[in-house]
Amino acid sequence: MAREIVIDLANYQANLSVQDYKKIGAKYAIVKTSENTNYVNECAKALVNRSALGGVKGFAFYHFGRFHNDGDAVKEAKYFIKNAEKLFNVKKNTLLILDAEIKDMPTSSVITFLNEIRKAGYKSGFYTYKYLLDGFNLKKSSHIWIYSG
């Protein structure tokens, strides 16, 4: 099976041009949409539009989680869903990913967040750093994205 290039798009990539995306050759992108319950990525729509002109054909979206309990996990999941729907009119079964990069995020809260995504009709995914992965007791997930570098 041939490997496909997937690009992570957040504010840091705001200056990439259509030509830059063509050079990168990514076919898919994962776009930062929101964080906590008070931030929406102001570049998100432009990133999607410009990368699509540069050849990206498929998109997933992610939320940078800041919660430390199940109640806040629910609030953040709902905030993420609301903004993904508002910004991108996401269709059911779109992949929505939790970016869990903070220490001491409870596994139960991660599962609560992912369950909210699934209850809303979306596929759920999970991202973290390799060094944080052992702190989560996740038995199975169909979409795990791990940074090891």
JOZI-V971993 format. One record per residue. RES is the residue in three letters. PSI is psi as a letter, one per 30 degrees, with the letter a starting at -180 (NA if undefined). OMEGA is omega as a letter, one per 30 degrees, with the letter a starting at -180 (NA if undefined). Layout:
RES | PSI | OMEGA
RES | PSI | OMEGA
This chain:
MET | k | l
ALA | k | l
ARG | k | l
GLU | k | l
ILE | k | l
VAL | k | a
ILE | k | l
ASP | k | a
LEU | j | l
ALA | a | a
ASN | e | a
TYR | f | a
GLN | g | a
ALA | f | a
ASN | g | l
LEU | k | l
SER | l | l
VAL | e | l
GLN | e | l
ASP | e | l
TYR | e | l
LYS | e | l
LYS | e | a
ILE | e | l
GLY | g | l
ALA | k | l
LYS | f | a
TYR | l | l
ALA | k | l
ILE | j | a
VAL | k | l
LYS | k | a
THR | e | a
SER | l | l
GLU | k | l
ASN | b | l
THR | g | a
ASN | g | a
TYR | k | l
VAL | k | a
ASN | j | a
GLU | f | l
CYS | f | a
ALA | e | a
LYS | e | l
ALA | e | l
LEU | e | l
VAL | e | a
ASN | e | a
ARG | e | a
SER | e | l
ALA | e | l
LEU | f | l
GLY | g | l
GLY | f | l
VAL | k | a
LYS | f | a
GLY | k | a
PHE | k | l
ALA | l | a
PHE | k | a
TYR | l | a
HIS | k | l
PHE | j | a
GLY | k | l
ARG | g | a
PHE | l | l
HIS | g | l
ASN | l | a
ASP | e | a
GLY | e | l
ASP | e | l
ALA | e | l
VAL | e | a
LYS | e | a
GLU | e | l
ALA | e | l
LYS | e | l
TYR | e | l
PHE | e | a
ILE | e | a
LYS | e | a
ASN | e | l
ALA | e | l
GLU | e | a
LYS | e | a
LEU | e | a
PHE | f | a
ASN | h | a
VAL | k | l
LYS | l | l
LYS | k | a
ASN | g | l
THR | k | l
LEU | j | l
LEU | k | a
ILE | k | l
LEU | k | l
ASP | j | a
ALA | j | a
GLU | g | l
ILE | k | a
LYS | l | l
ASP | g | l
MET | j | a
PRO | k | l
THR | e | l
SER | e | l
SER | e | l
VAL | e | l
ILE | e | l
THR | e | l
PHE | e | a
LEU | e | l
ASN | e | l
GLU | e | l
ILE | e | a
ARG | e | l
LYS | e | a
ALA | f | l
GLY | g | a
TYR | l | l
LYS | k | a
SER | k | l
GLY | l | a
PHE | k | l
TYR | k | l
THR | l | l
TYR | l | l
LYS | e | a
TYR | f | l
LEU | f | a
LEU | e | a
ASP | f | l
GLY | f | l
PHE | k | l
ASN | i | a
LEU | j | a
LYS | e | a
LYS | k | l
SER | k | a
SER | f | a
HIS | j | l
ILE | k | a
TRP | j | a
ILE | k | l
TYR | k | a
SER | f | a
GLY | NA | NA
